[in-house]
Amino acid sequence: MLDQAQALDIGREALLTALIVAAPILGTGIVVGLAISLFQTITQLQDQTFSIVPKIVAMLGAAVFFIPWIAGRLLEYSQLMFAGG
């Protein structure tokens, strides 16, 4: 049976792992979004499709690139949880 402190530690570790795993993909989306916004500002081209599609493609590419790292982090977390500590 888990006491309150252990449950809070597990929840905190789960949230931290989720943030760490999502950071490279979200960071890629932010960088690409800023680059596209700068390009749109310079060229006065304000098309929504031009803004969204490259971000989606870049984030998918980042997800594919970071899959081994993400899987490793999730495997470490799973092993930690199943080991009981």
C-alpha angles and dihedrals in degrees: 000000000000121000122215096264093052092048091051091049091051091048092047092049091049093052092045091050091049091051093047092048093048096044100085093049094045091044090054090051091051094049093047091045092053092048092050092047090051091049091048091049093050095046097036088231108146105178116145093209091056089055101047106038098058091048091052092048092047093048092049089050091050090049091053091046094049098042094104092050093045091048090051093052092047091047091052090050092048092049090049092051095046092046088059101241 
